[in-house]
Amino acid sequence: MIKIICLGKLKENYLKEMVLDYTKRIRKYHKMEIIELKDEEGLDVEAKNILKHIDAKDYVITLEIKGKNLDSLELAEVIRNTFINYSTIVFVIGSSMGLSNEVSLRSNLKLSFSSLTFPHGLFRGMLLEQIYRAFKINNNENYHK
């Protein structure tokens, strides 16, 4: 299973449509769940809410500006290899405050898409597109260029 834990709800219809589209595409390959948590006052409260949704056996990838940069082929390899030993990959997108140290320490892989800061809703769509691209790559299907 792929779980995406994110803080805040999408408000813009175009972002909701993008997320729904990529969610449907990914579900053709793998079970997937998006968990939207409420933005809270303080990272400690957010951390407790995030960690409630992570099992001890999950492989956790946190999205962090100072994380490791991978290209699409490398991300596809991470996903393919991780599913050999883990049944669930959890991606965590923090709030505008970032992620607590507690959540970051729980991470198996700290991943960065860029040093730039993106709106959370747009980033959620970007993450889903890259997960979809990874499944296309791993299934030798025409999509990735």
ROBANU-413298 format. One record per atom (N, C-alpha, C): residue in one letter; x, y, z. Coordinates in pm, whole numbers, plus 50000, padded with zeros to 5 digits. Each point is the difference from the previous one (the first is absolute). Example, Ala and Ser with C-alpha at 12.3 -4.5 7.8 and 13.67 -1.06 7.14 Angstrom:
2
a513194943150780a499115011950000a500905012050000s499655010549928s500825011950006s499235010950073
END
This chain:
145
m500844988250000m499165011850000m500885012450000i499495010449938i500645013150008i499075009050079k500565006450101k499265009850080k500675013449982i499185010149983i500505013749997i499365007150116i500815004650094i499505007650114i500365014649975c498975008550003c500245014149973c499165008650094l500505011850025l499335009350090l499185009849918g498765001750039g499135009749934g499204993749887k498855006049975k499114995449894k500205008649877l499774994049885l500065007549875l498745008349986k500175012449959k498865008949983k499695002549852e501035000749919e499855003349859e499534987949920n498975001849918n499454988949922n501014994349902y500825008449938y500964994849903y501034990850067l500355002950126l500924991250072l499304987150041k498775001050045k499224988050035k499894990849879e499745005849882e499864991949878e501334993349964m501115007450012m501304994249970m500314988350095v499765002050128v500264989650099v499104987949974l498755002249971l499074989049971l500444992449875d500425007249897d500444993649876d501214990950026y501025005150066y501194991750024y499724988850100t499105002450094t499644989450093t499364988349925k499105003049908k499374989549919k501044992649916r500925007549943r501044993749917r500874990650083i500405004550118i500874991850086i499274987550046r498715001350029r499244988550051r499864988849898k500315002549875k500044989249901k501194990750025y501005005350072y501214992450029y500094995250143h499485008250091h500234997050142h498925006450085k499744993950114k499065005950095k500605012950056m499165010250014m500505012950044m498985007050088e500515007750095e499145007550091e500635013750026i499175010349998i500465013450037i499355003550133i500825003650095i499515003850133i500275014950019e498925007750005e500105014450021e499785002950147l501005006050061l499905003650141l499835015150014k499405003850108k499765014250028k501325006950035d500185012149943d501125008450044d499795003350147e501014998050079e499905002350145e500905011450043e499815004250123e500875010050060e501204992950061g501105000049930g501224994250055g500364986649936l501284998249980l500514987849937l499814987650087d500025001550133d499844988450088d498634993749983v498965008149989v498644994749982v499894993649862e500565006749897e499984994149866e500754986749999a501134999350068a500784987650004a499184988550057k499315002450111k499174989550059k498944995249903n499375009449929n498964996349904n500594992249882i501165004049953i500654993049889i500414986050042l500664998950113l500544987150045l498924989850032k498795004650031k498874990850023k499694991749876h500355005349884h499654993549873h501164992149941i501094998850075i501184992749953i500204987850088d500064988549936d500234987450069d501504997650013a500384992550099a501424997050023a500654993149880k499204992749921k500524992549885k500005008049870d499525012450003d499935008249878d501365005749964y500225001949872y501165007349950y499545014349980v500665009450066v499555013950002v500955008749919i499405007649908i500745009949921i499435013750035t500845008350061t499575013550031t500505009349890l499185009949968l500365009749899l500595012150072e501295002149980e500725010350073e500945007549905i500055013050014i500845008249912i501454995250003k500494995950117k501394995850011k500174984949980g498984993649942g500074985749975g500844996849878k500024987549965k500784995049886k499255003249871n500745004549900n499425002449868n500144987449915l498894995549944l500004988549911l499375004249867d500424993549893d499275002049876d498874989749994s499185000649896s498834991349992s500374985249993l501074996949930l500444986049992l500454994950136e500705008450075e500464996050134e498814998450095l499025008749992l498814998550085l499264987149965a499904997049872a499354987549958a500744987950059e501325000650001e500804989150057e499774998950151v499945011450069v499744999850145v498654993350027i498995003949926i498664994250020i500024985149971r500594996149887r500064985849962r500734991850108n501165004750043n500804992650097n499384999950139t499335010850036t499395000750132t498874989950014f499224998149894f498904990550007f500464985550011i501284997549982i500534986550021i499964996450149n500275009950086n500104997550144n498895006150084y499255009249943y498965007150075y498694999349922s498904998550072s498704999849933s499405014049984t500505009650079t499465013649995t501115010349994i499865009249906i500855011849993i499135011850038v500485007850096v499285011850046v500805012449960f499375008849924f500595012949967f499395010250094v500815008650059v499515010250093v500365013849947i498955008049977i500165014049961i499625008350123g500935007650050g499765008150119g499155012249972s499795007750103s499225012349989s500925011549960s499455011949999s500815011849969s501095002150106m499854993850116m501025000950105m501124989949978g499814990849906g500984989649977g499614987250073l501004992250035l499794987550074l500735000650133s499444993550100s500674999450129s501214990749989n500935001650091n501164991050006n499564985750022e498954998150078e499514986550030e499564992849873v499285007049912v499564993949874v501204998049908s500875009749994s501184998949915s500894988250044l500134998050130l500804988850050l499394986549967r498674999549985r499314987549968r500184996249852s500445009549922s500134998449856s501094990149963n499714991449903n501004991249942n500785007149889l499325009549935l500615007749892l499455014250004k500895009650005k499625014049991k500215004049855l498915004049934l500015002549857l499705014749973s500755005949910s499765013849959s499725000449851f498995007649961f499725002249859f500785012049949s500365009050090s500665012449960s500335008150125s500865009949984s500245009550108s498925010750002l499185000249897l498905009649993l498884995850095t499195009650039t498814997350080t498795000149908f499144989950011f498804998949916f498755000950085p498905004749941p498734999350073p499674985350028h499464997250116h499774986150042h499104992449904g498935006249954g499094993149908g500674996549869l500765009149946l500724997549876l501044989150022f500705000550112f501014989950028f499384986150011r498834999350061r499324987050011r499784994149861g499555008349907g499814995449862g501314995949936m501065007550026m501324996749944m500504986650054l499804997750129l500414987350060l499234988449937l498705001649988l499184989449940l500424997249856e500315010649925e500444998049862e501294992049997q500935002850090q501264992750002q499824985550044i499064997550090i499714986250039i499404992549881y499075006549930y499414994049879y501104997149896r500875009849979r501104998449905r500884988150042a500244998350129a500804988850048a499364986649966f498684999150016f499334987449964f500074997549850k499885010449919k500124998449855k501414995149964i501015006150062i501384995949976i500214985550043n499534996650119n500214986550053n499254989449923n498975003949926n499244990649917n500395000949852n501115007049973n500495001649862n498925005049905e499225009450047e498925005749918e500425013849950n499485003649886n500345012649938n499345011650073y500785008450060y499545012350066y501215008650028h500994994150065h501205007350038h500845002949875k500455012149990k500835003649884k501385004250046
END
